[in-house]
Amino acid sequence: MSNLPVLYITLTLLFSGFIIFAFIQSIYKYIRMPQRDTLSLLVFNSIALIYIFSDALALFFIFIRPADAAMRFFAVLKETGLLFFLIAVPFFLDKVLELTAKIKKINWIVFWTGLVSAVIIGSCIIFSPDIIKTAADYKTNSNYLSFFHQLNTGLPIMIRNIILTIYLMYTISLILFLKIRKKYLYPVNNVLIGLSILFYIVMAYFYSVLFTDTQIGFGGIQYPPFTIGIVLLILFINFGSIDISIIYSNQLINIQNDIDHKIYFDALLDIPNRMGFMIDLQSELDNIGADGHNFSLIFLDIDDFKNLNECFGEQTGNEILRMLSKRLKEYFSNEGTLYRIGGDEFVLLLKNNKTEEEVKNLAGKIIGSLRNSFTISEVPYTVTASLGILEIPKDGRDTEAIINNAYNVIRSAKKTKNTFTVFNHELTDNSSNKINIVNLLRRSIDRDQFTLFYQPIVDRNKNIIHLESLLRCTNPDPSIGGPGVFIPIIEEAGLINDVDNMVIRKAFHDMEMRIGKRFSISINLSVNQLTNPAYSNFLSSFVKQHGIEPQQIIFEITESKLIENMSAGRENLLKLKNRGFSIAIDDFGKGFSSLTYLAELPVDILKMDMVFVHSVPGDSRKEAMARYILEMAHSLKLKVVAEGFELQEQFDFFKQHGCDLFQGYYFARPMPLDKLLAQYPD
């Protein structure tokens, strides 16, 4: 046994183990992805397994446990196993390459040629096994290695190897010049390297047969060359699959990172968004239980940002948001992480524990950083913000409580604007009371527990000229309060549309059924009615249904609401004016910013704010301002109504200076329509 080919046997057994592993792996891939593509890989690995495993078993039955019949069987199986490549190669190429119609025909011919050749050569080997050496031949040959090389001799084997060489050249050429259909399954470069090595080994075999004296191929080498070539082909394919898996995994990671960025980051400002904030907030809350640390939050809401968008456009608003975010990150990134949690809402999650005084100082710096305007296309824009400060866990131990408290503290800060407010639990109590009132108001609307009171507006002779309709709630619960309390709550709660429609319906019914043409009436417009472009059409058709002349209706809008909605308000007031309604500006004089627009607005009446009436006579400045308003209004051919009269001397002062109409408790309080009509009969 001194001539035992140990290297040959060792490599064959090693390669058999590798091919078994590759075969099992390909079965698993096919089970997970039962497609034709993975099936073709499974077929290739199966053929390689048959060839190399048969070689190993033939070795076993020659050297370890000599048995001529078993050795012959596995030797024949080994030599016929390679014939399956003649069928598998064109089948494989058809599945993985983008073949043109012409090349498809050629590939079809190659397939049938390989099939016929495999059948003929296989039949020759199976039915005439004497064409390959046997174990008996081995016994007469003292060189073990020569015996195994002689297994590669014989005309059918030579023909098989020639056809295999042609198919290898054909495969390499097509892969080089055609596109791979699914590169994620077929590692092109690795397949080419493996095929090239196998092609080189086959060509070396022919060179050895043609140009050496042994005539058995490869001379006296100590390793299985064909086995090495096949194993290297499978090896490179598996390495390529691993590379592709790594690339695919990295792509998935990049995609996941990109998705996470889109989910958790604001696309406009490239800072964490609300969802990112909620995750980080929850993480910080979890750490509170772990190490007992606390942290602070500064919520920021831009003042009047909606008006800025309406006046200058959304593009300008977005640019201001970008510049504001950049400024806050530049100045305060060392203090904490900035998030955008809403359209114009931000929050700064502070990194380190800070005292309340330190957080207040930081909030003041944030407000101060906004004093410098933002310049867009050489136009400066100045914005202010309302800030709310929460200390966690004192001001909330879960995300829901924190967000609710944040809105409460911001709402409190926005009453003043351009300032910050520190959260306290009274704000929550007020919020709870407000929620209770909202629920009461909802029930009152559903039960129609609202009515209209009317207050007379008189002329210089105290004759009633028209009536102002005023909403009252008949729900007996005292927490609802008067109109000054529940109307703002109705607006905040989003119930104003229902109330608006109810007021219009009740007022027009009273005009049609009871007031008739005795008096005109004034109705207060809400912001929703003022900014709704279709509302003028609705009112115009509604007065026709009730048989009311538009001239009998005066629509009042407060000065502050008009200024906040100037663009839409001007257009809609003009539509109402063109349809015959009269327009009055209520609470005039609280803000003189409207004076520059007054000449352009379709206004008939100015209702002077009661602060001027209450201050005269005696307050020289208020008297001067009252006279100025009267003179200015008359110069614009507008009538003036002064409201809030309680004393005769107040009436005398405004009458003396030319006021047109008067309203107040001095003349009559608001009262139900029945009482008013009884008190002022025809």
C-alpha positions in Angstrom: 0.0 0.0 0.0 3.1 2.2 -0.3 1.8 3.6 -3.6 -1.6 4.6 -2.0 -2.6 8.1 -3.5 -3.2 9.7 -0.1 -3.5 13.3 -1.5 -5.9 12.1 -4.2 -8.1 10.3 -1.6 -7.9 13.2 0.9 -8.9 15.9 -1.6 -11.7 13.8 -3.0 -13.2 13.1 0.4 -12.8 16.8 1.4 -14.5 18.0 -1.8 -17.3 15.5 -1.3 -18.0 17.0 2.1 -18.0 20.5 0.6 -20.3 19.5 -2.3 -22.7 17.8 0.2 -22.9 21.1 2.1 -23.5 23.1 -1.1 -26.2 20.6 -2.1 -28.0 20.9 1.2 -27.7 24.7 1.0 -29.2 24.8 -2.5 -32.1 22.6 -1.2 -32.7 25.1 1.6 -32.6 28.0 -0.9 -35.1 26.2 -3.2 -37.4 25.5 -0.3 -37.3 29.2 0.8 -37.6 30.4 -2.8 -39.2 27.7 -5.0 -38.4 29.3 -8.3 -36.8 28.1 -11.6 -33.7 30.1 -10.8 -33.0 28.4 -7.5 -34.0 25.1 -9.2 -31.2 25.5 -11.8 -28.6 26.0 -9.0 -29.9 22.9 -7.3 -29.6 20.9 -10.5 -26.0 22.0 -10.9 -25.1 21.1 -7.3 -26.8 17.7 -7.7 -24.7 16.9 -10.8 -21.6 17.9 -9.0 -22.6 15.8 -6.0 -23.2 12.7 -8.2 -19.8 13.1 -9.9 -17.6 13.8 -6.8 -19.5 11.5 -4.4 -19.3 8.7 -6.9 -15.5 9.3 -7.3 -15.2 9.1 -3.5 -17.2 5.8 -3.3 -15.2 4.3 -6.2 -12.0 5.1 -4.2 -13.5 3.5 -1.1 -14.3 0.2 -3.0 -10.9 0.1 -4.5 -8.5 1.0 -1.7 -10.4 0.6 1.5 -12.8 -2.2 0.8 -12.0 -3.7 -2.6 -15.1 -4.7 -4.5 -15.1 -4.9 -8.2 -18.8 -4.7 -8.8 -19.4 -1.7 -6.5 -16.3 0.1 -7.8 -17.5 -0.5 -11.4 -21.0 0.9 -10.6 -19.7 4.1 -9.0 -17.0 4.5 -11.7 -19.7 4.3 -14.3 -21.9 6.7 -12.3 -19.1 9.1 -12.1 -18.3 9.2 -15.8 -22.0 9.4 -16.7 -22.7 12.1 -14.1 -20.8 14.7 -16.1 -23.1 14.1 -19.0 -25.9 15.9 -17.2 -23.9 19.1 -17.6 -24.5 18.8 -21.4 -28.3 19.1 -20.7 -28.1 21.5 -17.7 -25.8 24.1 -19.3 -28.2 25.4 -22.0 -31.2 25.0 -19.6 -29.3 27.1 -17.1 -28.4 29.8 -19.7 -32.0 30.1 -20.9 -33.1 30.8 -17.4 -30.5 33.3 -16.3 -29.5 35.2 -19.5 -31.5 37.7 -21.6 -31.3 35.7 -24.8 -32.4 37.2 -28.1 -34.7 35.3 -30.4 -31.8 34.2 -32.6 -29.6 33.0 -29.7 -32.6 31.3 -28.2 -32.8 29.1 -31.3 -29.1 28.4 -31.1 -29.4 27.5 -27.4 -32.3 25.2 -28.2 -30.1 23.4 -30.7 -27.3 23.2 -28.1 -29.8 21.7 -25.6 -31.0 18.9 -27.9 -27.4 18.2 -29.1 -26.3 17.9 -25.5 -29.3 15.6 -24.7 -28.7 13.3 -27.6 -24.9 13.2 -26.9 -25.5 12.5 -23.3 -27.9 9.6 -24.1 -25.5 8.1 -26.7 -22.4 8.4 -24.6 -24.1 7.3 -21.4 -25.6 4.3 -23.2 -22.1 3.3 -24.4 -20.6 3.6 -20.9 -23.5 1.8 -19.2 -24.0 -1.1 -21.7 -20.3 -1.4 -22.5 -18.5 -0.9 -19.2 -15.3 -2.5 -20.6 -14.5 0.8 -22.2 -13.3 2.0 -18.8 -10.7 0.3 -16.6 -11.8 -2.2 -13.9 -10.5 -3.3 -10.6 -9.0 -6.4 -12.3 -7.0 -4.0 -14.5 -5.8 -2.3 -11.3 -4.5 -5.5 -9.9 -2.2 -5.9 -12.8 -1.0 -2.3 -12.5 1.4 -1.6 -9.8 0.7 2.2 -10.0 -2.5 3.1 -8.2 -2.5 6.6 -9.7 -2.1 5.4 -13.2 -5.2 3.3 -12.8 -7.4 6.3 -11.9 -6.0 8.3 -14.8 -6.9 5.5 -17.1 -10.5 5.9 -16.1 -10.5 9.0 -18.2 -9.4 7.1 -21.4 -11.6 5.6 -24.0 -13.3 7.1 -27.1 -16.7 7.9 -25.4 -14.9 9.6 -22.6 -12.8 11.6 -25.0 -15.9 12.6 -27.0 -17.7 13.6 -23.8 -14.7 15.8 -22.7 -14.5 17.5 -26.1 -18.3 18.3 -26.0 -17.9 19.6 -22.4 -15.0 21.8 -23.5 -17.2 23.3 -26.4 -20.1 23.8 -23.9 -17.7 25.6 -21.5 -16.5 27.9 -24.2 -20.1 28.5 -25.3 -21.2 29.3 -21.7 -18.3 31.6 -21.0 -19.0 33.5 -24.3 -22.7 34.0 -23.6 -22.1 35.2 -20.1 -19.5 37.7 -21.3 -21.6 39.2 -24.0 -25.2 39.0 -22.7 -26.9 40.5 -19.7 -27.8 38.4 -16.6 -31.5 38.5 -15.8 -31.3 38.4 -12.0 -27.8 39.4 -10.8 -28.9 39.0 -7.2 -29.1 35.3 -7.7 -26.3 34.8 -10.2 -22.9 36.2 -9.3 -21.6 36.9 -12.8 -17.9 37.5 -12.1 -17.6 34.5 -9.8 -19.3 32.2 -12.3 -17.0 33.3 -15.0 -13.9 32.7 -12.8 -15.1 29.2 -11.9 -15.9 28.4 -15.5 -12.6 29.7 -16.7 -10.7 27.5 -14.2 -12.7 24.5 -15.2 -12.1 25.3 -18.9 -8.3 25.6 -18.1 -8.3 22.2 -16.4 -10.1 20.5 -19.3 -7.7 22.1 -21.9 -4.8 21.0 -19.7 -6.2 17.5 -19.9 -6.3 17.6 -23.7 -2.8 19.0 -23.8 -1.6 16.2 -21.6 -3.2 13.6 -23.8 -1.9 15.0 -27.0 1.7 15.9 -26.0 2.8 13.4 -23.3 3.8 9.8 -23.6 1.4 8.4 -21.0 -1.7 9.0 -23.2 -3.8 8.9 -20.1 -4.0 12.6 -19.3 -2.1 14.9 -16.9 0.9 12.6 -16.5 1.6 11.5 -12.9 -0.1 14.3 -10.9 -1.2 13.5 -7.4 -4.7 15.2 -7.3 -8.1 14.8 -9.0 -8.1 17.7 -11.6 -11.7 17.4 -12.8 -13.0 17.2 -9.3 -11.0 20.4 -8.4 -12.4 22.2 -11.4 -16.0 21.3 -10.5 -15.5 22.1 -6.8 -13.9 25.5 -7.6 -16.9 26.3 -9.9 -19.4 25.5 -7.1 -17.1 27.3 -4.6 -17.0 30.5 -6.6 -20.8 30.4 -7.1 -21.3 30.1 -3.3 -18.8 32.8 -2.6 -20.6 35.0 -5.1 -23.9 34.2 -3.4 -22.4 35.3 -0.1 -21.1 38.5 -1.6 -24.6 39.2 -3.1 -26.2 38.4 0.2 -23.9 40.9 1.9 -24.6 43.5 -0.7 -28.4 42.8 -0.5 -28.2 43.0 3.3 -26.4 46.3 3.1 -29.0 47.6 0.7 -31.7 46.5 3.1 -29.9 48.3 5.9 -29.6 51.4 3.8 -33.3 51.2 2.8 -34.2 50.7 6.4 -32.1 53.7 7.4 -33.7 55.7 4.7 -37.2 54.6 5.7 -36.4 55.4 9.4 -35.1 58.8 8.3 -38.3 59.5 6.4 -40.5 58.2 9.3 -38.7 59.9 12.1 -37.3 63.0 10.5 -39.0 66.1 9.1 -38.5 66.2 5.3 -38.6 70.0 5.1 -36.3 70.8 8.0 -34.2 67.6 8.3 -34.7 67.4 12.1 -36.5 64.7 14.1 -40.3 64.9 13.7 -43.1 64.2 16.1 -42.7 60.4 16.0 -39.0 60.8 16.6 -39.7 63.0 19.5 -42.2 60.5 21.0 -39.7 57.7 20.8 -36.9 59.7 22.3 -39.3 61.0 25.0 -40.3 57.5 25.9 -36.7 56.5 26.1 -36.0 59.4 28.5 -39.0 58.4 30.6 -37.8 54.8 30.8 -34.4 56.1 32.1 -36.1 58.0 34.8 -37.1 54.7 36.4 -33.6 53.3 35.9 -31.4 56.1 37.4 -33.9 58.7 38.7 -32.7 61.6 36.6 -35.0 64.4 35.5 -35.1 66.5 32.4 -36.8 69.5 30.9 -38.7 70.3 27.7 -39.2 73.7 26.1 -42.1 73.7 23.7 -42.2 76.5 21.1 -45.2 77.7 19.0 -44.7 80.5 16.4 -47.2 83.4 17.0 -49.7 84.1 14.2 -47.9 81.7 11.7 -51.2 81.0 10.0 -51.7 84.6 9.1 -48.1 84.8 7.9 -48.7 81.9 5.5 -52.0 83.5 4.3 -50.4 86.9 3.7 -47.1 85.9 2.2 -47.7 82.4 0.9 -46.7 78.9 2.0 -43.4 79.0 0.2 -42.3 82.0 2.3 -43.6 80.3 5.4 -41.6 77.2 4.7 -38.5 79.2 4.1 -39.0 81.0 7.5 -39.4 77.6 9.2 -36.1 76.4 7.6 -34.2 79.5 8.7 -35.7 79.5 12.2 -34.8 75.8 12.6 -31.3 76.4 11.4 -30.9 79.3 13.8 -32.2 77.3 16.7 -29.9 74.4 15.9 -26.9 76.7 15.5 -27.5 78.5 18.8 -28.9 75.8 21.0 -27.8 72.3 19.7 -25.4 72.0 22.6 -28.4 72.4 25.0 -30.5 69.6 23.6 -32.2 68.1 20.6 -34.7 70.1 18.5 -37.8 68.5 17.1 -40.6 69.7 14.8 -43.8 68.2 16.3 -46.4 70.2 14.2 -46.7 72.8 11.5 -45.2 75.6 13.5 -44.6 73.7 16.7 -41.1 72.8 18.0 -39.8 71.3 21.2 -36.3 71.3 22.6 -35.5 68.2 24.7 -32.7 69.4 27.1 -29.7 67.0 27.5 -28.6 67.7 31.0 -30.4 68.3 34.3 -31.0 72.0 34.7 -32.6 74.0 37.4 -35.9 75.9 36.7 -34.0 79.1 36.7 -31.5 77.8 34.1 -34.3 76.6 31.9 -36.1 80.0 32.1 -32.8 81.8 31.1 -32.5 79.4 28.1 -36.2 80.1 27.1 -35.4 83.8 27.3 -32.4 83.4 25.0 -34.6 81.5 22.5 -37.1 84.4 22.4 -34.2 86.8 22.1 -32.7 84.9 19.2 -35.9 85.5 17.2 -35.6 89.3 17.4 -33.4 89.5 14.4 -35.6 89.2 11.3 -35.4 86.5 8.6 -34.5 88.0 5.2 -36.0 86.3 2.2 -35.4 87.9 -1.3 -34.1 91.0 0.5 -37.4 91.3 2.4 -37.2 91.1 6.3 -39.7 89.0 8.2 -39.9 89.2 12.0 -41.6 86.4 13.9 -42.2 85.8 17.6 -42.9 82.7 19.5 -44.7 81.5 22.6 -42.8 79.0 24.8 -43.9 76.5 27.4 -41.6 74.9 30.0 -42.2 71.5 31.5 -40.0 69.7 34.0 -40.2 65.9 33.8 -41.3 63.9 35.7 -42.9 66.6 37.9 -45.1 67.8 35.1 -45.9 64.4 33.5 -44.9 60.8 33.8 -46.2 59.5 30.5 -46.2 60.8 26.9 -49.9 61.5 26.8 -49.9 63.6 30.0 -46.8 65.5 28.8 -48.3 66.4 25.5 -51.6 67.5 27.1 -49.7 69.6 29.6 -47.6 71.1 26.8 -50.7 72.3 24.9 -52.1 73.8 28.1 -48.9 75.7 28.9 -48.5 76.9 25.3 -52.1 78.0 25.3 -51.4 80.1 28.4 -48.3 81.6 26.8 -50.1 82.5 23.6 -52.5 84.7 25.6 -49.6 87.2 25.9 -47.4 86.0 23.0 -43.7 86.4 22.6 -43.1 85.1 26.1 -42.6 81.8 28.0 -44.8 80.2 30.7 -43.7 77.6 33.2 -46.3 74.8 33.6 -48.3 74.6 36.8 -51.2 72.3 37.6 -53.7 75.1 37.8 -53.5 75.1 34.0 -54.6 71.5 33.9 -57.5 72.4 36.3 -58.5 75.2 34.0 -58.3 72.9 31.0 -60.5 70.3 32.8 -63.0 73.0 33.5 -62.9 74.0 29.9 -63.5 70.5 28.8 -66.5 70.2 31.1 -67.9 73.5 29.7 -67.4 72.2 26.1 -69.4 69.1 26.9 -72.1 71.3 28.4 -72.2 73.5 25.3 -72.4 70.5 23.0 -75.4 69.2 24.9 -76.9 72.7 24.8 -76.5 72.9 21.0 -78.1 69.5 20.6 -81.0 70.5 22.8 -81.4 74.0 21.2 -80.7 75.7 24.6 -79.8 79.0 23.0 -81.8 82.0 22.3 -81.4 85.5 20.9 -81.7 88.7 23.0 -81.9 92.0 21.3 -80.5 95.4 22.4 -81.8 98.6 20.9 -79.5 101.0 19.1 -81.0 104.5 19.2 -80.5 107.9 17.5 -79.9 111.3 19.0 -83.6 111.5 19.9 -83.5 108.1 21.6 -85.6 106.5 18.9 -84.8 102.9 18.1 -83.1 102.6 14.7 -82.1 99.0 14.8 -81.4 96.0 17.1 -78.3 94.1 17.8 -78.9 90.3 18.1 -76.9 88.8 21.0 -76.6 85.1 21.8 -77.6 83.8 25.2 -77.5 80.2 26.5 -80.5 79.0 28.5 -78.7 76.0 30.1 -79.0 76.7 33.8 -75.6 75.3 34.7 -73.7 78.4 36.0 -70.3 77.1 34.9 -71.2 78.0 31.3 -71.1 81.7 32.1 -72.0 84.6 29.9 -71.3 85.1 26.2 -67.9 86.5 26.9 -67.0 83.1 28.4 -68.7 80.6 26.3 -68.4 82.1 22.8 -64.5 81.9 22.8 -64.8 78.3 24.1 -67.2 77.5 21.3 -64.8 78.9 18.8 -61.8 76.9 20.2 -63.9 73.7 20.4 -64.8 73.9 16.7 -68.5 74.2 17.4 -68.8 77.7 15.9 -70.3 76.5 12.6 -73.3 74.9 14.3 -73.8 78.1 16.4 -73.4 80.4 13.4 -76.1 78.5 11.5 -78.3 78.5 14.6 -78.0 82.3 15.0 -78.7 83.0 11.4 -81.7 80.7 11.4 -83.2 82.2 14.6 -82.5 85.9 13.6 -84.0 85.5 10.1 -87.0 83.7 11.6 -87.5 86.6 14.1 -87.2 89.1 11.2 -89.7 87.3 9.0 -92.3 86.3 11.7 -92.2 89.1 14.3 -90.0 92.1 13.6 -90.9 92.6 10.0 -89.9 96.0 8.7 -90.1 97.8 12.0 -86.4 97.6 12.7 -83.2 96.4 11.0 -81.0 94.1 13.0 -77.3 93.5 13.2 -75.7 90.0 13.4 -72.2 89.3 14.6 -70.0 87.5 12.0 -67.6 84.8 13.2 -64.2 84.3 11.6 -65.5 81.2 9.9 -68.3 83.2 8.3 -65.9 86.0 7.4 -63.4 83.8 5.6 -65.8 81.4 3.9 -66.1 82.6 0.3 -69.4 80.7 -0.2 -71.1 82.3 2.8 -72.3 85.4 1.0 -74.2 83.3 -1.5 -75.8 81.3 1.3 -76.9 84.5 3.1 -78.2 86.1 -0.1 -80.4 83.0 -0.9 -81.5 82.7 2.7 -82.9 86.2 3.0 -84.9 85.6 -0.2 -86.4 82.5 1.3 -87.5 84.5 4.3 -88.7 87.5 2.3 -86.2 89.9 4.0 -84.7 92.9 2.3 -80.8 92.7 2.5 -80.8 96.4 3.6 -82.5 95.3 6.9 -79.4 93.2 7.9 -76.2 94.6 9.2 -73.2 92.2 9.7 -70.8 93.1 12.4 -67.2 92.0 12.5 -64.8 92.9 15.3 -61.8 94.9 14.3 -59.2 92.4 15.7 -60.8 89.5 13.7 -60.9 91.6 10.6 -57.2 92.6 10.9 -56.2 88.9 11.4 -58.0 87.8 8.3 -57.6 90.9 6.2 -57.1 89.3 2.8 -60.1 86.9 2.8 -62.2 89.3 4.9 -61.9 92.2 2.4 -63.2 90.0 -0.5 -66.0 88.5 1.4 -67.2 91.8 2.9 -67.2 93.2 -0.6 -69.5 90.3 -1.8 -71.9 91.0 1.1 -71.9 94.7 0.4 -72.6 94.0 -3.3 -75.6 91.9 -2.3 -77.2 94.8 -0.4 -76.1 94.0 3.2 -74.6 96.7 5.5 -71.2 96.2 7.1 -70.2 97.4 10.6 -66.8 97.2 12.3 -67.3 96.4 16.0 -64.9 97.3 18.9 -63.3 99.9 16.7 -60.4 101.8 18.3 -58.7 99.0 20.2 -56.1 98.7 17.4 -55.4 101.5 15.0 -53.6 99.2 12.6 -56.8 99.0 10.6 -56.8 102.7 9.8 -54.6 102.3 6.7 -57.1 99.8 5.3 -60.3 101.6 6.3 -60.7 103.6 3.1 -60.5 100.4 1.0 -63.0 98.3 3.1 -66.7 98.2 2.1 -67.8 99.5 5.5 -71.0 101.5 6.4 -70.7 101.8 10.2 -68.0 102.1 12.9 -68.9 100.8 16.3 -66.6 102.7 18.7 -65.3 100.5 21.5 -67.0 101.2 24.9 -63.6 102.1 26.5 -64.0 105.6 25.0 -67.6 106.0 26.4 -66.6 104.8 29.8 -63.7 107.3 30.0 -65.7 110.4 29.2 -66.1 113.0 30.2 -63.0 113.5 32.3 -60.2 111.6 30.4 -58.9 114.2 28.1 -56.9 111.8 26.0 -59.8 109.4 25.5 -62.0 112.4 24.7 -59.5 113.6 22.0 -59.4 110.1 20.5 -63.2 109.8 20.5 -63.5 113.2 18.7 -60.8 112.0 16.2 -62.6 108.8 15.4 -65.9 110.7 14.9 -64.3 113.2 12.6 -62.4 110.6 10.6 -65.4 108.3 10.2 -67.6 111.2 9.0 -64.9 112.3 6.5 -65.2 108.8 5.1 -69.0 109.1 5.0 -69.4 106.4 7.7 -71.9 106.4 10.5 -70.6 106.0 14.1 -72.2 103.9 16.8 -70.9 104.4 20.3 -71.7 101.6 22.8 -71.5 101.1 26.5 -73.5 104.2 27.7 -74.5 104.2 31.3 -74.7 107.9 32.2 -76.5 111.0 30.8 -73.2 113.0 30.6 -71.7 110.3 28.4 -74.6 110.6 26.1 -74.4 114.4 26.1 -70.7 114.4 25.2 -71.1 112.1 22.2 -74.3 113.8 21.1 -72.5 117.2 21.2 -69.6 115.9 19.0 -71.8 114.5 16.3 -72.1 110.8 17.1 -74.9 109.2 15.0 -76.2 106.2 17.0 -76.0 105.1 20.6 -76.1 101.8 22.5 -75.9 100.9 26.1 -77.7 100.0 29.4 -78.6 103.7 29.7 -81.1 103.2 27.0 -82.0 99.5 27.3 -80.5 96.3 28.3 -80.5 93.2 26.0 -83.8 91.5 26.3 -85.9 88.7 24.8 -87.8 89.7 21.7 -91.2 89.3 23.4 -90.3 91.8 26.1 -88.7 94.2 23.7 -91.8 94.3 21.4 -94.1 94.7 24.4 -91.9 97.6 25.7 -91.7 99.3 22.3 -95.1 98.7 20.6 -95.9 100.2 17.2 
